[in-house]
Protein backbone atom coordinates (compact mmCIF):
# COMPACT_ATOMS: atom_id res chain seq x y z
CA UNK A 1 0.00 0.00 0.00
CA UNK A 2 1.04 3.58 -0.50
CA UNK A 3 -0.11 6.92 0.80
CA UNK A 4 0.41 10.54 -0.08
CA UNK A 5 2.29 12.54 2.51
CA UNK A 6 2.80 16.28 2.73
CA UNK A 7 6.17 17.51 4.01
CA UNK A 8 6.14 21.03 5.41
CA UNK A 9 8.56 23.30 3.52
CA UNK A 10 7.57 26.48 5.37
CA UNK A 11 6.47 29.61 3.57
CA UNK A 12 7.71 31.14 0.34
CA UNK A 13 7.18 34.52 -1.24
CA UNK A 14 5.53 33.81 -4.57
CA UNK A 15 4.65 35.82 -7.64
CA UNK A 16 3.20 34.71 -10.97
CA UNK A 17 4.22 34.89 -14.61
CA UNK A 18 2.21 34.30 -17.74
CA UNK A 19 1.49 36.13 -20.98
CA UNK A 20 5.03 37.19 -21.89
CA UNK A 21 6.31 33.59 -21.56
CA UNK A 22 3.26 31.66 -22.83
CA UNK A 23 4.25 29.28 -25.63
CA UNK A 24 7.99 29.59 -24.96
CA UNK A 25 10.25 26.79 -23.77
CA UNK A 26 10.73 26.26 -20.03
CA UNK A 27 14.02 25.23 -18.45
CA UNK A 28 12.98 21.55 -18.48
CA UNK A 29 12.17 21.66 -22.22
CA UNK A 30 8.38 21.88 -22.02
CA UNK A 31 6.40 24.56 -23.79
CA UNK A 32 5.07 26.94 -21.13
CA UNK A 33 1.29 26.98 -20.73
CA UNK A 34 0.33 29.89 -18.50
CA UNK A 35 -2.92 28.16 -17.49
CA UNK A 36 -1.27 24.87 -16.42
CA UNK A 37 -0.62 24.32 -12.72
CA UNK A 38 3.15 24.72 -12.81
CA UNK A 39 5.84 26.91 -11.27
CA UNK A 40 9.45 27.99 -11.44
CA UNK A 41 11.90 27.54 -8.56
CA UNK A 42 15.64 28.14 -8.45
CA UNK A 43 16.71 24.70 -7.21
CA UNK A 44 13.87 22.20 -6.67
CA UNK A 45 14.05 19.22 -9.04
CA UNK A 46 11.91 19.37 -12.14
CA UNK A 47 8.75 17.36 -11.54
CA UNK A 48 8.62 18.12 -7.82
CA UNK A 49 5.00 18.48 -6.71
CA UNK A 50 4.11 21.15 -4.18
CA UNK A 51 0.83 21.79 -2.41
CA UNK A 52 0.67 25.57 -2.22
CA UNK A 53 -1.83 27.22 0.16
CA UNK A 54 -2.84 30.85 0.45
CA UNK A 55 -3.29 31.39 4.22
CA UNK A 56 -5.35 34.55 3.60
CA UNK A 57 -8.23 32.66 1.94
CA UNK A 58 -7.48 28.96 2.60
CA UNK A 59 -7.33 28.10 -1.12
CA UNK A 60 -4.74 25.56 -2.21
CA UNK A 61 -3.51 23.90 -5.39
CA UNK A 62 -0.91 21.27 -6.29
CA UNK A 63 1.67 22.55 -8.77
CA UNK A 64 4.61 20.94 -10.57
CA UNK A 65 8.05 22.51 -10.89
CA UNK A 66 8.98 22.78 -14.58
CA UNK A 67 11.03 25.96 -14.84
CA UNK A 68 13.78 28.00 -13.16
CA UNK A 69 13.28 31.33 -11.44
CA UNK A 70 12.09 33.68 -10.13
CA UNK A 71 14.81 36.17 -10.92
CA UNK A 72 13.50 38.99 -8.73
CA UNK A 73 15.31 39.25 -5.40
CA UNK A 74 13.27 38.17 -2.39
CA UNK A 75 10.93 35.90 -4.34
CA UNK A 76 11.12 32.12 -4.01
CA UNK A 77 8.49 30.78 -6.39
CA UNK A 78 7.03 31.94 -9.73
CA UNK A 79 3.58 30.44 -10.24
CA UNK A 80 1.81 30.05 -13.54
CA UNK A 81 -1.12 32.39 -14.15
CA UNK A 82 -3.49 29.42 -13.72
CA UNK A 83 -2.08 28.65 -10.27
CA UNK A 84 -2.28 32.34 -9.29
CA UNK A 85 -5.95 32.40 -10.29
CA UNK A 86 -6.71 29.26 -8.26
CA UNK A 87 -4.97 30.73 -5.21
CA UNK A 88 -6.65 34.12 -5.56
CA UNK A 89 -3.43 36.13 -5.93
CA UNK A 90 -3.74 37.25 -9.56
CA UNK A 91 -4.63 40.86 -8.76
CA UNK A 92 -2.21 41.33 -5.86
CA UNK A 93 0.58 39.61 -7.80
CA UNK A 94 2.76 38.60 -4.84
CA UNK A 95 1.91 36.68 -1.66
CA UNK A 96 3.53 34.67 1.11
CA UNK A 97 2.24 31.09 0.70
CA UNK A 98 2.44 27.90 2.74
CA UNK A 99 4.39 25.19 0.90
CA UNK A 100 4.19 21.42 1.34
CA UNK A 101 6.07 18.92 -0.80
CA UNK A 102 3.88 16.07 -2.02
CA UNK A 103 5.50 12.66 -1.57
CA UNK A 104 4.42 9.06 -1.92
CA UNK A 105 5.13 6.66 0.93
CA UNK A 106 5.18 2.94 0.24
CA UNK A 107 6.05 0.25 2.77
CA UNK A 108 7.76 2.79 5.00
CA UNK A 109 9.85 4.22 2.15
CA UNK A 110 9.35 7.82 1.17
CA UNK A 111 9.92 8.98 -2.41
CA UNK A 112 9.26 12.30 -4.10
CA UNK A 113 6.66 12.21 -6.86
CA UNK A 114 8.96 13.21 -9.72
CA UNK A 115 8.75 12.37 -13.43
N, CA, C and O atoms as CSV, one atom per row, in Angstrom:
chain,resi,resn,atom,element,x,y,z
A,1,UNK,N,N,0.832,-1.189,0.000
A,1,UNK,CA,C,0.000,0.000,0.000
A,1,UNK,C,C,0.871,1.245,0.000
A,1,UNK,O,O,2.018,1.216,0.445
A,2,UNK,N,N,0.322,2.315,-0.495
A,2,UNK,CA,C,1.035,3.578,-0.504
A,2,UNK,C,C,0.095,4.697,-0.086
A,2,UNK,O,O,-1.126,4.571,-0.179
A,3,UNK,N,N,0.674,5.774,0.367
A,3,UNK,CA,C,-0.107,6.918,0.800
A,3,UNK,C,C,0.610,8.199,0.404
A,3,UNK,O,O,1.835,8.234,0.287
A,4,UNK,N,N,-0.164,9.236,0.205
A,4,UNK,CA,C,0.411,10.538,-0.081
A,4,UNK,C,C,0.708,11.216,1.237
A,4,UNK,O,O,-0.106,11.202,2.161
A,5,UNK,N,N,1.885,11.811,1.310
A,5,UNK,CA,C,2.293,12.539,2.509
A,5,UNK,C,C,2.695,13.943,2.098
A,5,UNK,O,O,3.233,14.156,1.012
A,6,UNK,N,N,2.428,14.892,2.973
A,6,UNK,CA,C,2.802,16.282,2.729
A,6,UNK,C,C,3.904,16.665,3.707
A,6,UNK,O,O,3.726,16.564,4.921
A,7,UNK,N,N,5.041,17.105,3.178
A,7,UNK,CA,C,6.173,17.512,4.006
A,7,UNK,C,C,6.213,19.035,4.046
A,7,UNK,O,O,6.298,19.691,3.008
A,8,UNK,N,N,6.151,19.582,5.239
A,8,UNK,CA,C,6.144,21.034,5.410
A,8,UNK,C,C,7.461,21.634,4.936
A,8,UNK,O,O,8.532,21.232,5.391
A,9,UNK,N,N,7.381,22.589,4.026
A,9,UNK,CA,C,8.557,23.301,3.520
A,9,UNK,C,C,8.506,24.781,3.916
A,9,UNK,O,O,9.237,25.602,3.364
A,10,UNK,N,N,7.638,25.111,4.874
A,10,UNK,CA,C,7.565,26.481,5.370
A,10,UNK,C,C,6.755,27.384,4.463
A,10,UNK,O,O,5.806,26.951,3.810
A,11,UNK,N,N,7.149,28.651,4.435
A,11,UNK,CA,C,6.470,29.607,3.569
A,11,UNK,C,C,7.457,30.136,2.532
A,11,UNK,O,O,8.668,30.163,2.748
A,12,UNK,N,N,6.898,30.552,1.408
A,12,UNK,CA,C,7.708,31.137,0.338
A,12,UNK,C,C,6.973,32.352,-0.193
A,12,UNK,O,O,5.744,32.383,-0.248
A,13,UNK,N,N,7.746,33.346,-0.581
A,13,UNK,CA,C,7.177,34.515,-1.236
A,13,UNK,C,C,7.038,34.168,-2.709
A,13,UNK,O,O,8.017,33.852,-3.384
A,14,UNK,N,N,5.806,34.233,-3.195
A,14,UNK,CA,C,5.530,33.815,-4.566
A,14,UNK,C,C,4.929,34.941,-5.387
A,14,UNK,O,O,4.202,35.792,-4.875
A,15,UNK,N,N,5.249,34.924,-6.659
A,15,UNK,CA,C,4.647,35.817,-7.636
A,15,UNK,C,C,4.141,34.923,-8.771
A,15,UNK,O,O,4.200,33.698,-8.669
A,16,UNK,N,N,3.650,35.530,-9.841
A,16,UNK,CA,C,3.198,34.710,-10.966
A,16,UNK,C,C,3.722,35.305,-12.277
A,16,UNK,O,O,4.029,36.493,-12.368
A,17,UNK,N,N,3.810,34.439,-13.280
A,17,UNK,CA,C,4.220,34.887,-14.614
A,17,UNK,C,C,3.340,34.211,-15.643
A,17,UNK,O,O,2.852,33.104,-15.415
A,18,UNK,N,N,3.132,34.868,-16.776
A,18,UNK,CA,C,2.214,34.298,-17.739
A,18,UNK,C,C,2.380,34.759,-19.157
A,18,UNK,O,O,3.183,34.194,-19.899
A,19,UNK,N,N,1.629,35.791,-19.563
A,19,UNK,CA,C,1.489,36.135,-20.985
A,19,UNK,C,C,2.801,36.289,-21.754
A,19,UNK,O,O,2.907,35.809,-22.882
A,20,UNK,N,N,3.778,36.934,-21.180
A,20,UNK,CA,C,5.032,37.186,-21.890
A,20,UNK,C,C,5.796,35.894,-22.200
A,20,UNK,O,O,6.579,35.850,-23.149
A,21,UNK,N,N,5.570,34.845,-21.405
A,21,UNK,CA,C,6.313,33.592,-21.560
A,21,UNK,C,C,5.477,32.462,-22.170
A,21,UNK,O,O,6.011,31.406,-22.510
A,22,UNK,N,N,4.162,32.689,-22.307
A,22,UNK,CA,C,3.260,31.657,-22.826
A,22,UNK,C,C,3.724,31.188,-24.207
A,22,UNK,O,O,3.965,31.995,-25.105
A,23,UNK,N,N,3.842,29.866,-24.355
A,23,UNK,CA,C,4.254,29.283,-25.626
A,23,UNK,C,C,5.756,29.161,-25.817
A,23,UNK,O,O,6.212,28.595,-26.810
A,24,UNK,N,N,6.533,29.691,-24.868
A,24,UNK,CA,C,7.988,29.586,-24.959
A,24,UNK,C,C,8.475,28.372,-24.176
A,24,UNK,O,O,7.734,27.814,-23.366
A,25,UNK,N,N,9.700,27.970,-24.413
A,25,UNK,CA,C,10.249,26.789,-23.768
A,25,UNK,C,C,10.660,27.080,-22.323
A,25,UNK,O,O,11.274,28.106,-22.032
A,26,UNK,N,N,10.308,26.158,-21.427
A,26,UNK,CA,C,10.726,26.259,-20.030
A,26,UNK,C,C,12.107,25.617,-19.882
A,26,UNK,O,O,12.632,25.010,-20.816
A,27,UNK,N,N,12.672,25.765,-18.700
A,27,UNK,CA,C,14.017,25.227,-18.447
A,27,UNK,C,C,14.075,23.711,-18.564
A,27,UNK,O,O,15.144,23.164,-18.835
A,28,UNK,N,N,12.945,23.006,-18.365
A,28,UNK,CA,C,12.982,21.548,-18.481
A,28,UNK,C,C,12.623,21.078,-19.896
A,28,UNK,O,O,12.524,19.876,-20.141
A,29,UNK,N,N,12.428,22.020,-20.827
A,29,UNK,CA,C,12.175,21.662,-22.220
A,29,UNK,C,C,10.719,21.637,-22.625
A,29,UNK,O,O,10.418,21.444,-23.803
A,30,UNK,N,N,9.809,21.824,-21.692
A,30,UNK,CA,C,8.383,21.883,-22.023
A,30,UNK,C,C,8.039,23.247,-22.620
A,30,UNK,O,O,8.761,24.226,-22.436
A,31,UNK,N,N,6.932,23.283,-23.329
A,31,UNK,CA,C,6.395,24.557,-23.792
A,31,UNK,C,C,5.527,25.099,-22.663
A,31,UNK,O,O,4.643,24.401,-22.165
A,32,UNK,N,N,5.777,26.339,-22.260
A,32,UNK,CA,C,5.068,26.942,-21.134
A,32,UNK,C,C,3.609,27.218,-21.480
A,32,UNK,O,O,3.302,27.858,-22.485
A,33,UNK,N,N,2.727,26.724,-20.630
A,33,UNK,CA,C,1.293,26.980,-20.729
A,33,UNK,C,C,0.912,27.769,-19.483
A,33,UNK,O,O,0.904,27.221,-18.381
A,34,UNK,N,N,0.598,29.042,-19.647
A,34,UNK,CA,C,0.328,29.892,-18.497
A,34,UNK,C,C,-0.874,29.442,-17.670
A,34,UNK,O,O,-1.011,29.853,-16.518
A,35,UNK,N,N,-1.742,28.610,-18.231
A,35,UNK,CA,C,-2.917,28.158,-17.491
A,35,UNK,C,C,-2.710,26.792,-16.828
A,35,UNK,O,O,-3.575,26.331,-16.083
A,36,UNK,N,N,-1.581,26.146,-17.091
A,36,UNK,CA,C,-1.269,24.872,-16.424
A,36,UNK,C,C,-0.891,25.160,-14.973
A,36,UNK,O,O,-0.551,26.292,-14.631
A,37,UNK,N,N,-0.949,24.154,-14.136
A,37,UNK,CA,C,-0.617,24.319,-12.716
A,37,UNK,C,C,0.851,23.967,-12.507
A,37,UNK,O,O,1.193,22.882,-12.037
A,38,UNK,N,N,1.705,24.918,-12.873
A,38,UNK,CA,C,3.148,24.724,-12.810
A,38,UNK,C,C,3.797,25.923,-12.118
A,38,UNK,O,O,3.134,26.908,-11.794
A,39,UNK,N,N,5.111,25.814,-11.899
A,39,UNK,CA,C,5.842,26.913,-11.265
A,39,UNK,C,C,7.325,26.812,-11.565
A,39,UNK,O,O,7.831,25.776,-11.997
A,40,UNK,N,N,8.001,27.922,-11.322
A,40,UNK,CA,C,9.453,27.990,-11.436
A,40,UNK,C,C,10.047,28.134,-10.042
A,40,UNK,O,O,9.517,28.856,-9.197
A,41,UNK,N,N,11.153,27.437,-9.815
A,41,UNK,CA,C,11.901,27.545,-8.562
A,41,UNK,C,C,13.373,27.455,-8.926
A,41,UNK,O,O,13.741,26.825,-9.917
A,42,UNK,N,N,14.212,28.089,-8.119
A,42,UNK,CA,C,15.638,28.142,-8.446
A,42,UNK,C,C,16.350,26.804,-8.347
A,42,UNK,O,O,17.286,26.553,-9.106
A,43,UNK,N,N,15.925,25.925,-7.419
A,43,UNK,CA,C,16.715,24.705,-7.213
A,43,UNK,C,C,15.923,23.410,-7.044
A,43,UNK,O,O,16.521,22.337,-7.131
A,44,UNK,N,N,14.627,23.450,-6.812
A,44,UNK,CA,C,13.871,22.196,-6.667
A,44,UNK,C,C,13.926,21.403,-7.970
A,44,UNK,O,O,13.922,21.979,-9.057
A,45,UNK,N,N,13.977,20.083,-7.851
A,45,UNK,CA,C,14.052,19.224,-9.035
A,45,UNK,C,C,12.818,19.399,-9.904
A,45,UNK,O,O,11.706,19.575,-9.407
A,46,UNK,N,N,13.037,19.347,-11.212
A,46,UNK,CA,C,11.908,19.368,-12.137
A,46,UNK,C,C,11.004,18.183,-11.827
A,46,UNK,O,O,11.488,17.080,-11.571
A,47,UNK,N,N,9.712,18.404,-11.850
A,47,UNK,CA,C,8.753,17.359,-11.544
A,47,UNK,C,C,8.318,17.333,-10.092
A,47,UNK,O,O,7.352,16.650,-9.751
A,48,UNK,N,N,9.017,18.069,-9.223
A,48,UNK,CA,C,8.616,18.121,-7.815
A,48,UNK,C,C,7.209,18.678,-7.723
A,48,UNK,O,O,6.888,19.685,-8.354
A,49,UNK,N,N,6.365,18.015,-6.929
A,49,UNK,CA,C,5.000,18.483,-6.707
A,49,UNK,C,C,4.924,19.202,-5.374
A,49,UNK,O,O,5.430,18.719,-4.360
A,50,UNK,N,N,4.286,20.364,-5.389
A,50,UNK,CA,C,4.107,21.147,-4.175
A,50,UNK,C,C,2.637,21.467,-3.988
A,50,UNK,O,O,1.953,21.867,-4.930
A,51,UNK,N,N,2.155,21.290,-2.764
A,51,UNK,CA,C,0.828,21.789,-2.405
A,51,UNK,C,C,1.057,23.193,-1.876
A,51,UNK,O,O,1.752,23.386,-0.879
A,52,UNK,N,N,0.471,24.169,-2.547
A,52,UNK,CA,C,0.665,25.574,-2.220
A,52,UNK,C,C,-0.664,26.105,-1.675
A,52,UNK,O,O,-1.706,25.958,-2.314
A,53,UNK,N,N,-0.620,26.724,-0.489
A,53,UNK,CA,C,-1.834,27.216,0.164
A,53,UNK,C,C,-1.709,28.703,0.452
A,53,UNK,O,O,-0.684,29.171,0.949
A,54,UNK,N,N,-2.757,29.429,0.136
A,54,UNK,CA,C,-2.840,30.849,0.454
A,54,UNK,C,C,-3.485,30.973,1.830
A,54,UNK,O,O,-4.687,30.744,1.957
A,55,UNK,N,N,-2.723,31.328,2.865
A,55,UNK,CA,C,-3.291,31.394,4.217
A,55,UNK,C,C,-4.337,32.492,4.389
A,55,UNK,O,O,-5.111,32.456,5.346
A,56,UNK,N,N,-4.375,33.455,3.490
A,56,UNK,CA,C,-5.349,34.550,3.595
A,56,UNK,C,C,-6.766,34.117,3.229
A,56,UNK,O,O,-7.739,34.680,3.732
A,57,UNK,N,N,-6.888,33.104,2.342
A,57,UNK,CA,C,-8.229,32.660,1.941
A,57,UNK,C,C,-8.426,31.148,2.046
A,57,UNK,O,O,-9.522,30.653,1.782
A,58,UNK,N,N,-7.381,30.406,2.428
A,58,UNK,CA,C,-7.482,28.957,2.598
A,58,UNK,C,C,-7.459,28.159,1.309
A,58,UNK,O,O,-7.548,26.932,1.355
A,59,UNK,N,N,-7.341,28.808,0.161
A,59,UNK,CA,C,-7.331,28.097,-1.120
A,59,UNK,C,C,-5.972,27.460,-1.360
A,59,UNK,O,O,-4.932,28.041,-1.048
A,60,UNK,N,N,-5.997,26.247,-1.925
A,60,UNK,CA,C,-4.738,25.557,-2.214
A,60,UNK,C,C,-4.813,24.862,-3.561
A,60,UNK,O,O,-5.892,24.608,-4.097
A,61,UNK,N,N,-3.632,24.561,-4.094
A,61,UNK,CA,C,-3.506,23.895,-5.386
A,61,UNK,C,C,-2.197,23.113,-5.370
A,61,UNK,O,O,-1.246,23.498,-4.689
A,62,UNK,N,N,-2.152,22.020,-6.119
A,62,UNK,CA,C,-0.906,21.271,-6.288
A,62,UNK,C,C,-0.302,21.692,-7.623
A,62,UNK,O,O,-0.954,21.637,-8.666
A,63,UNK,N,N,0.961,22.113,-7.565
A,63,UNK,CA,C,1.670,22.555,-8.770
A,63,UNK,C,C,2.898,21.683,-8.984
A,63,UNK,O,O,3.357,20.995,-8.072
A,64,UNK,N,N,3.423,21.723,-10.210
A,64,UNK,CA,C,4.605,20.944,-10.575
A,64,UNK,C,C,5.708,21.893,-11.018
A,64,UNK,O,O,5.470,22.801,-11.814
A,65,UNK,N,N,6.905,21.684,-10.506
A,65,UNK,CA,C,8.055,22.513,-10.894
A,65,UNK,C,C,8.524,22.098,-12.290
A,65,UNK,O,O,8.870,20.940,-12.523
A,66,UNK,N,N,8.530,23.068,-13.219
A,66,UNK,CA,C,8.982,22.777,-14.583
A,66,UNK,C,C,9.872,23.872,-15.167
A,66,UNK,O,O,10.212,23.841,-16.350
A,67,UNK,N,N,10.250,24.848,-14.322
A,67,UNK,CA,C,11.031,25.959,-14.837
A,67,UNK,C,C,11.952,26.499,-13.740
A,67,UNK,O,O,11.818,26.122,-12.575
A,68,UNK,N,N,12.867,27.362,-14.103
A,68,UNK,CA,C,13.783,28.004,-13.161
A,68,UNK,C,C,13.376,29.460,-12.977
A,68,UNK,O,O,12.840,30.092,-13.888
A,69,UNK,N,N,13.637,29.972,-11.797
A,69,UNK,CA,C,13.281,31.335,-11.441
A,69,UNK,C,C,12.705,31.302,-10.043
A,69,UNK,O,O,12.757,30.246,-9.411
A,70,UNK,N,N,12.179,32.346,-9.533
A,70,UNK,CA,C,12.093,33.681,-10.128
A,70,UNK,C,C,13.433,34.399,-10.059
A,70,UNK,O,O,14.319,34.023,-9.292
A,71,UNK,N,N,13.560,35.427,-10.865
A,71,UNK,CA,C,14.806,36.170,-10.923
A,71,UNK,C,C,14.677,37.564,-10.320
A,71,UNK,O,O,15.472,38.455,-10.619
A,72,UNK,N,N,13.676,37.744,-9.475
A,72,UNK,CA,C,13.500,38.991,-8.733
A,72,UNK,C,C,13.884,38.701,-7.286
A,72,UNK,O,O,13.340,37.789,-6.665
A,73,UNK,N,N,14.813,39.471,-6.758
A,73,UNK,CA,C,15.312,39.246,-5.402
A,73,UNK,C,C,14.165,39.234,-4.386
A,73,UNK,O,O,13.243,40.047,-4.443
A,74,UNK,N,N,14.261,38.273,-3.451
A,74,UNK,CA,C,13.266,38.171,-2.394
A,74,UNK,C,C,12.095,37.268,-2.718
A,74,UNK,O,O,11.267,36.991,-1.851
A,75,UNK,N,N,12.017,36.805,-3.953
A,75,UNK,CA,C,10.927,35.897,-4.340
A,75,UNK,C,C,11.485,34.487,-4.484
A,75,UNK,O,O,12.596,34.285,-4.973
A,76,UNK,N,N,10.680,33.512,-4.043
A,76,UNK,CA,C,11.122,32.124,-4.012
A,76,UNK,C,C,10.467,31.236,-5.066
A,76,UNK,O,O,11.027,30.212,-5.458
A,77,UNK,N,N,9.283,31.632,-5.521
A,77,UNK,CA,C,8.488,30.776,-6.395
A,77,UNK,C,C,7.766,31.657,-7.406
A,77,UNK,O,O,7.197,32.686,-7.042
A,78,UNK,N,N,7.787,31.257,-8.677
A,78,UNK,CA,C,7.029,31.935,-9.726
A,78,UNK,C,C,5.944,30.975,-10.195
A,78,UNK,O,O,6.236,29.970,-10.843
A,79,UNK,N,N,4.720,31.278,-9.872
A,79,UNK,CA,C,3.579,30.436,-10.237
A,79,UNK,C,C,3.098,30.754,-11.644
A,79,UNK,O,O,3.286,31.865,-12.139
A,80,UNK,N,N,2.482,29.777,-12.278
A,80,UNK,CA,C,1.807,30.046,-13.544
A,80,UNK,C,C,0.583,30.922,-13.267
A,80,UNK,O,O,0.115,31.005,-12.132
A,81,UNK,N,N,0.082,31.559,-14.291
A,81,UNK,CA,C,-1.118,32.388,-14.149
A,81,UNK,C,C,-2.289,31.549,-13.650
A,81,UNK,O,O,-3.077,32.007,-12.823
A,82,UNK,N,N,-2.402,30.311,-14.158
A,82,UNK,CA,C,-3.486,29.418,-13.725
A,82,UNK,C,C,-3.431,29.134,-12.235
A,82,UNK,O,O,-4.464,29.127,-11.565
A,83,UNK,N,N,-2.223,28.899,-11.706
A,83,UNK,CA,C,-2.076,28.653,-10.268
A,83,UNK,C,C,-2.412,29.911,-9.476
A,83,UNK,O,O,-3.053,29.829,-8.428
A,84,UNK,N,N,-1.984,31.078,-9.967
A,84,UNK,CA,C,-2.281,32.340,-9.287
A,84,UNK,C,C,-3.789,32.587,-9.218
A,84,UNK,O,O,-4.297,33.072,-8.208
A,85,UNK,N,N,-4.492,32.255,-10.281
A,85,UNK,CA,C,-5.953,32.401,-10.292
A,85,UNK,C,C,-6.570,31.489,-9.242
A,85,UNK,O,O,-7.407,31.929,-8.454
A,86,UNK,N,N,-6.165,30.227,-9.223
A,86,UNK,CA,C,-6.708,29.261,-8.265
A,86,UNK,C,C,-6.468,29.688,-6.821
A,86,UNK,O,O,-7.310,29.456,-5.953
A,87,UNK,N,N,-5.327,30.308,-6.566
A,87,UNK,CA,C,-4.971,30.734,-5.207
A,87,UNK,C,C,-5.519,32.106,-4.843
A,87,UNK,O,O,-5.434,32.524,-3.688
A,88,UNK,N,N,-6.081,32.808,-5.822
A,88,UNK,CA,C,-6.648,34.118,-5.558
A,88,UNK,C,C,-5.617,35.221,-5.388
A,88,UNK,O,O,-5.852,36.178,-4.650
A,89,UNK,N,N,-4.461,35.099,-6.068
A,89,UNK,CA,C,-3.430,36.130,-5.933
A,89,UNK,C,C,-3.148,36.856,-7.254
A,89,UNK,O,O,-2.171,37.598,-7.356
A,90,UNK,N,N,-3.990,36.648,-8.249
A,90,UNK,CA,C,-3.740,37.247,-9.558
A,90,UNK,C,C,-3.652,38.769,-9.458
A,90,UNK,O,O,-2.700,39.360,-9.969
A,91,UNK,N,N,-4.599,39.396,-8.828
A,91,UNK,CA,C,-4.630,40.858,-8.760
A,91,UNK,C,C,-3.480,41.420,-7.922
A,91,UNK,O,O,-2.802,42.358,-8.339
A,92,UNK,N,N,-3.266,40.840,-6.741
A,92,UNK,CA,C,-2.206,41.328,-5.860
A,92,UNK,C,C,-0.821,41.080,-6.475
A,92,UNK,O,O,0.067,41.928,-6.388
A,93,UNK,N,N,-0.653,39.914,-7.095
A,93,UNK,CA,C,0.581,39.606,-7.798
A,93,UNK,C,C,1.657,38.907,-6.989
A,93,UNK,O,O,2.416,38.106,-7.535
A,94,UNK,N,N,1.737,39.196,-5.699
A,94,UNK,CA,C,2.760,38.604,-4.840
A,94,UNK,C,C,2.101,38.251,-3.513
A,94,UNK,O,O,1.273,39.006,-3.003
A,95,UNK,N,N,2.473,37.091,-2.953
A,95,UNK,CA,C,1.913,36.676,-1.665
A,95,UNK,C,C,2.868,35.713,-0.971
A,95,UNK,O,O,3.667,35.036,-1.619
A,96,UNK,N,N,2.777,35.664,0.327
A,96,UNK,CA,C,3.529,34.674,1.107
A,96,UNK,C,C,2.602,33.467,1.250
A,96,UNK,O,O,1.496,33.585,1.777
A,97,UNK,N,N,3.062,32.301,0.774
A,97,UNK,CA,C,2.235,31.095,0.704
A,97,UNK,C,C,2.852,29.960,1.498
A,97,UNK,O,O,4.072,29.869,1.634
A,98,UNK,N,N,1.995,29.095,2.021
A,98,UNK,CA,C,2.439,27.898,2.741
A,98,UNK,C,C,2.775,26.828,1.701
A,98,UNK,O,O,2.012,26.605,0.761
A,99,UNK,N,N,3.919,26.171,1.877
A,99,UNK,CA,C,4.394,25.186,0.901
A,99,UNK,C,C,4.554,23.822,1.561
A,99,UNK,O,O,5.157,23.703,2.628
A,100,UNK,N,N,4.009,22.801,0.916
A,100,UNK,CA,C,4.188,21.418,1.345
A,100,UNK,C,C,4.605,20.595,0.129
A,100,UNK,O,O,3.969,20.667,-0.922
A,101,UNK,N,N,5.671,19.815,0.276
A,101,UNK,CA,C,6.074,18.918,-0.804
A,101,UNK,C,C,5.213,17.674,-0.758
A,101,UNK,O,O,4.991,17.101,0.309
A,102,UNK,N,N,4.728,17.256,-1.915
A,102,UNK,CA,C,3.880,16.073,-2.018
A,102,UNK,C,C,4.780,14.869,-2.281
A,102,UNK,O,O,5.534,14.848,-3.254
A,103,UNK,N,N,4.694,13.864,-1.402
A,103,UNK,CA,C,5.503,12.656,-1.569
A,103,UNK,C,C,4.610,11.432,-1.473
A,103,UNK,O,O,3.492,11.494,-0.963
A,104,UNK,N,N,5.116,10.341,-1.965
A,104,UNK,CA,C,4.421,9.063,-1.920
A,104,UNK,C,C,5.177,8.148,-0.968
A,104,UNK,O,O,6.379,7.942,-1.131
A,105,UNK,N,N,4.490,7.602,0.019
A,105,UNK,CA,C,5.131,6.656,0.926
A,105,UNK,C,C,4.626,5.262,0.589
A,105,UNK,O,O,3.433,5.057,0.362
A,106,UNK,N,N,5.539,4.317,0.560
A,106,UNK,CA,C,5.180,2.938,0.241
A,106,UNK,C,C,6.012,2.020,1.112
A,106,UNK,O,O,7.241,2.062,1.065
A,107,UNK,N,N,5.363,1.202,1.896
A,107,UNK,CA,C,6.046,0.249,2.772
A,107,UNK,C,C,7.131,0.919,3.613
A,107,UNK,O,O,8.225,0.379,3.778
A,108,UNK,N,N,6.816,2.093,4.141
A,108,UNK,CA,C,7.760,2.789,5.003
A,108,UNK,C,C,8.853,3.524,4.279
A,108,UNK,O,O,9.726,4.105,4.925
A,109,UNK,N,N,8.841,3.523,2.944
A,109,UNK,CA,C,9.855,4.215,2.154
A,109,UNK,C,C,9.212,5.451,1.564
A,109,UNK,O,O,8.115,5.384,1.010
A,110,UNK,N,N,9.889,6.571,1.681
A,110,UNK,CA,C,9.352,7.822,1.173
A,110,UNK,C,C,10.080,8.207,-0.104
A,110,UNK,O,O,11.311,8.200,-0.143
A,111,UNK,N,N,9.324,8.545,-1.158
A,111,UNK,CA,C,9.924,8.983,-2.407
A,111,UNK,C,C,9.177,10.200,-2.916
A,111,UNK,O,O,7.959,10.298,-2.773
A,112,UNK,N,N,9.904,11.116,-3.503
A,112,UNK,CA,C,9.264,12.298,-4.103
A,112,UNK,C,C,8.547,11.862,-5.368
A,112,UNK,O,O,9.009,10.971,-6.081
A,113,UNK,N,N,7.418,12.496,-5.640
A,113,UNK,CA,C,6.665,12.212,-6.863
A,113,UNK,C,C,7.250,13.046,-7.980
A,113,UNK,O,O,6.815,14.174,-8.212
A,114,UNK,N,N,8.239,12.497,-8.677
A,114,UNK,CA,C,8.957,13.208,-9.716
A,114,UNK,C,C,8.909,12.373,-10.991
A,114,UNK,O,O,8.995,11.146,-10.955
A,115,UNK,N,N,8.768,13.071,-12.122
A,115,UNK,CA,C,8.754,12.368,-13.426
A,115,UNK,C,C,10.042,11.646,-13.650
A,115,UNK,O,O,10.217,11.002,-14.685
